[in-house]
């Protein structure tokens, strides 16, 4: 038995943040009913640009395996009424429309709570449901720019800003939403009968991710300067160095670790004062924060260029110094990821390209008992419409036929 067995989620979200949230909960046992536009579906299906995938693109499968799909036109009365009937028996509703859209569609929190007072209503948006930016659209890199995250990336202040290389904030917003929904379900379990609304924003997720830098600014009035590829401890041995065949990232933060690094390089004098270090702490476990200049960095770079990144990696880790060659995602997934016994699952995938098994990522943690991974394939667009609307919404054959006509008009 999984912890969220018997929990039903009606998910009207799309793209990344909302689907990630409900995917996490689906892997914990929740039944997730995905509401999609007739004929189009979630943007990640890529029906217009990748018809050969039949709506089962890698991005869509990775975020929606195990869910069930119902195609409804929420702009039309029959589609909206069918949603109301699904919501009447649900525990959670998730949407990630721009603020104001849910009210226009008459699926806002007040409307749905009138149908089901115990419903947990979760909204995910770029800027939150209130405030001067609430009605603005948002994409991951735009939020990175707005919140200071992009300005932190790069080596020096003169460099162009750099975004994180994957949709970090979308993913973080989804994780926060899943966390908030779990907390709300616990509130329900403990007797809270109030109407629960959750407001998750990408901007809020960005601030949450930058909590150490935010706290430093709010409490001490100090703005974190660009770190580039240096470690956050700002030790001379905590950086990313060029090697004979690539790059190496090292974490020699303490005096003990830095001495081990310098000895490995055959340059033990680099760990001494006064020429190389401004000061040498008495405690070998002390961090070497801000006590070296560019000359020492150049000496370290020169020494690392004499060897291969993976060789340095092995030697440093044997000496208790965290280090890794800079690898591609493909290299990591093919090697170290496999050795770590990852939480993944094989699920069937059938499309115009043929039937096969594909591997999908689980919830990202392990625990005792069944591991939290997808257990069913991703749904074709609307494949569960008839079954779920008969079973849960109790629509008659005549009502289903009328709904199909309404959906067909929307598709055209």
C-alpha positions, 0 to 999 in steps of 0.5 A: 500500500502506497501512502497516497492510495485513495487520494484523487487529484484532478490536474488541469495543469500543463507543461512542467511545474504542475505536471511535476507536482502531480507526478510526484504524488502519483508515484506515491499512490495518488490517482491523477486525472489529467485534464487536457484540451481536446485535439491538442492536449498538454503542450509537451505532447508536441502533437503539431511538431512531432506527430510520429510520437502520437503525443508521447514525447520523452518530455511528456512521458517523463512527467505524466507516466501513470496518470489518466487523461480526460479531454475536456473543453473548459470554455464550453458548458458540457466540458466545465460541467464534467469537470465539476462532477470530477471535482465533487469526488476529488481531494485535490485540484491543481491548475497553473493558468495565468491568474484570472484565467481560472475565474474566467473559466469558472473553475476558481477556488471559490467556485470549486469549493462551493461544489466540494468544500474539502477540496485542496485547491493548488494554483501554480503561477509565475508571480503568485495570485496577488501583487503587481506582477500577478497577471504577467506571463512567465518562463523559467529564464525570465524568472531567473532574470527577474529574481537575481539568479541570472545575475549571480551566474558568471565569473566576473561582474563584466560577464554577460548574465547566464541562466541555469542550463535547465528549467530549474525554477519550473522544477522547484515550483513543482516540488514546492507544490507537491510538498504543500499539497502533502502538508495540506492533506496532513491538515485534512487528516488532522481535522482541518475542515477549512477551505485550503488554497495553495499559492505557489509561484515560480518567483517564490520558488526562485527565492526559496532556492536562493535562501542562503544568499537571500538570508545574507542580504536580509540579515547582514545587508551583504549581496553575494558576489558572482562565484563563477565556478568557484566553491561557495567557501571561496577556498583556493582549492575549491574551484574548477580547473583546466586539465590535460583533457577537460575540467576538474571541480574540486572541493578542498575547503579546509586547510587539511584538504588543501594541504592534501591537494597541494601535496598530490600536485607535488607543490606542498609549499602552496599551502603555506603563508605568506606568499601563497596564503594571506594567513594559515589558520591554526585549526586544520579543519578551518575553511580557507575563506578569501585568503588567496589571490590570483597568483596562487590560482594560476599556479594551481591551474598550471599544475592541474594541466599536467594531468587528466581530470579523471586521474586527479579525481581518483587521487583526490578522493582517495585523500578525502578531498571531494572532486569530480571531472566535469562530465556530460549528463550522458556520461553520468547516466551511463556510468556513476548513475547506474552504479548508485542503484538509481530509482527508475522504472521501465514502462511500456510505450507504444506509438507510431514508432513502435512498441518498446520499454522506456526508462523513466525517473522516479521520485528522487529518493529511496525508502523502505518498501515499494520505491516511488516510481511510475507504475503505468504508462503515460496516457494517450490524449483523452484515452480515459475520457469515457471510462472516467466520466462514466465511473466518476462523473456518472455521465450517461451515454447521451451526455458522453455523446454530446460532450464528444460533439462539443470536443469535436467543435473545439478541435476544429 
